[in-house]
Amino acid sequence: MGGHEERRAEDLHRQRGIYSAFLASFLLGWAPILGKFAYRAGVTPLSLATLRTLVAALLLWSFYLLFWRAFIRLRWGDLLYCLLVGVINGLGSLFYYSGLGRLDASRAALLNALYPLWVVIFLAASGQHITRLTLARMLLSLGGAVLVTAPWARQNPPNYLGVMLMIASAAMYGWHLVMGQWVLADVPSPSATLYIITGMALTVGVARLGGGGPMATYTLAGWWPIVTLGLTTALSRLAMFLSLERLGGVQTAILNLTELGISLALAFLLLGDRLAWEQWLGAILLLGGGISARLDVERGGTPPPSFNPMDT
């Protein structure tokens, strides 16, 4: 009887992680669309990355101070680890919004979908065995990235700096997922979310100050996507770190690939983005390369939950 109850509790635990991952995907899928609306209103990529993160941090701190004070307290070591993850994610967001300013939303979303591949690479670098399936997935995803980029296109040629920035953003996002998984071994997900967002805000704030120039004055057309992005950033991180805590980095990354479908659909409906047939083929390869990571999970290719290089 006790074993049956434990299995039910474990299944419920995992289901909540899956639902949280899908919620995070839905919210994250709006990022390139809202970013494009902000750019149309004259918001610069650096200002957008800074302001939306500051809005997210302000919203979280206000909520925690009012309702979740118990999650504010952390040991100094755990706090520093959370801030470090936030720095990594903050750097990634600078790459992301700079790349988004140089690419159409669909192409940017597709290239950012490389992050599950980076999750596997970073886990492998920290001790996970690389299987032949993993190598095949890497080649599949890289082939998809080339097709999505379409360097031969004449009608809509890629901006190569934008492409490199999006690939760098995907790498930083994957690394932050891996680090987040390790941090969540010792830190509750609500506490981790608060201080990771705080680390992001400090990182992009320093970058904005170092970027020089006064902050421009924006109209309502510029502020509504900024505030909406801040809200989706806060809620998506809460959902994502809850999913990381319950599912681990690889499965969370795979489930978050639904973000790509949401971004492509919204870019088609709201921005009028269109993809050539070879780019759609590249999208399928990218998705296939990411989804096949689940086979590694089923075959025991991921480290056990207790695996944490930060403890060594």
Secondary structure, DSSP 8 states (H G I E B T S, - for coil): -HHHHHHHHHHHHHHHHHHHHHHHHHHHTTHHHHHHHHHHTT--HHHHHHHHHHHHHHHHHHHHHHH-GGGT---HHHHHHHHHHHHHHHHHHHHHHHHHTTS-HHHHHHHHTTHHHHHHHHHHHTT----HHHHHHHHHHHHHHHHHH-TT-SSS---HHHHHHHHHHHHHHHHHHHHHHHHTTTS-HHHHHHHHHHHHHHHHHHHHHHH-S------HHHHHHHHHHHHHHHHHHHHHHHHHHHH-HHHHHHHTTHHHHHHHHHIIIII-----HHHHHHHHHHHHHHHTHHHHHHTT-S--TT--GGG-
